[in-house]
Amino acid sequence: MKVIICGAGQVGWQIARQLSGEKNDVTLVDYNADLVRRATDTLDVQGVVGFASYPDVLEKAGARDADMIIAATHSDEVNMVTCEVAHAIFSVPRKIARLRAQSYLDAIYSDLYRRDHLPIDVVISPEREVAEAALQRLAAPATFDTESFMLGRAQLLGIQLDEDCPVLNTPLRQLNDLFSTLRAIVVGVRREGRLFAPEPGDQLFAEDQIYVFTHSEDVNRTLEIFGKQTRKQERIVIIGGGNVGLGVARALESRTDRVRAKIIEKNRARAERAADSLERTIVLNGDGMDMDILLEASIDRADAVLAVTDDDKTNLLVAVRAKQAGCPMSIALVNDPTLAPLMGPLDIDAYINPRATTVSSILRHIRHGKVRAIYSLGDAEAEMIEAQVLSTSPLAGRLIRDIEFPEGVLVGALMKGEKVVKPTGDTRIEAGDVIALFVMATDVREVERLLQVSIDFF
């Protein structure tokens, strides 16, 4: 597949790395020559320096025979014009744009002009994606990561193992014997910074970060088995009243169960806008770093604090202060992935990486055929892939134990009809089944071969 990616920032670079690693023809376009040079020096991609919306720049990037264009510059207007030019002049079949401004999003999602006049096939809103990720973290407070699969019937849970975890030093195959009715499988383990797919004989140790794929009905039991208490979130303090904080507050207000939320926003005009657009949420104008304003928001009686300002360091420090003040759970928005190792030492319970969230969302739309969902893990080190098994797939009609999966692949679950099934070696995969696979990045191509799908469908 030939792809043009406009914008060589964090999101554009990450998507380029992912797609070029899968042997696609990728060209990166950016007006910043240093960013383009960094990409061409470190990735197997071509680079073009110039403004992405200019027809001559897109021509130089190969738009005339491109299969897809991804407009992910920092400017909404440039992204929209780029898609317009790609459509009108070059007839690029597939166009994806990242848009941030709420005004554009309101118009697009209400179908005021998108269908006939805005040639964008997929709109990605980082703020909406991040707000949804924040809500999922709040829904599973004992996890550092979570994502829904199989129409909400299954969950991927990221769990940090503590010293008091009751199943430490237990081989994974014994967990299946000890909890035979538990519909959950450990599909990934991060140990000392390295993520891998575990073997049945592998044991779990304190400080491991594990990914567990579980039936949604077994989430609480799964958390308890791995030493985590489940608790209901009734009082939330949100630091930052921008699009992300506002999106989370609106979603909390729409819930049937009463959740009491408060927002602390430093910018007065933004705080006033948030207060005007919310009904039950209390908005405080002040600095979330100020302990007095935190106490005014009753941080010591809150169930969770969600720090989602546009500054990573502020989010980290606010999360630490909130925990020191007595808040049992802290979630921080962190753009810089190199800060992730600080979460443990700082006692921050979970973090949200907007880049990974946005990249996962874009990848879901790039994958085609019978691939239904994709979630990127870590720094694009692995993916959780949900796909329907085709009748032509080498998997169809075979027992799991007879399939030679790559070492970096584990089956998390199967959905047969409406029923989610925990896989064993004796489980037979049939055509039409939906399968969830944990896949290390180096094994994506082989998995696509097994599933008989490809990203080269456009």
Secondary structure, 3 states (H helix, E strand, C coil): CEEEEECCCHHHHHHHHHHHHCCCEEEEEECCHHHHHHHHHHCCCEEEECCCCCHHHHHHHCHHHCCEEEECCCCHHHHHHHHHHHHHCCCCCEEEEECCCHHHHHHHHCCCCHHHHCCCCEEECHHHHHHHHHHHHHHCCCCCEEEEEHHHCEEEEEEECCCCCCCCCCCHHHHHHHCCCCCEEEEEEEECCEEECCCCCCCCCCCCEEEEEEEHHHHHHHHHHCCCCCCCCCEEEEECCCHHHHHHHHHHHHCCCCCEEEEEECCHHHHHHHHHHCCCCEEEECCCCCHHHHHHCCHHHCCEEEECCCCHHHHHHHHHHHHHCCCCCEEEECCCHHHHHHCCCCCCCEEECHHHHHHHHHHHHHCCCCEEEEEEECCCCEEEEEEECCCCCCCCCEEHHHCCCCCCEEEEEEEECCEEECCCCCCEECCCCEEEEEEEHHHHHHHHHHHCCCCCCC
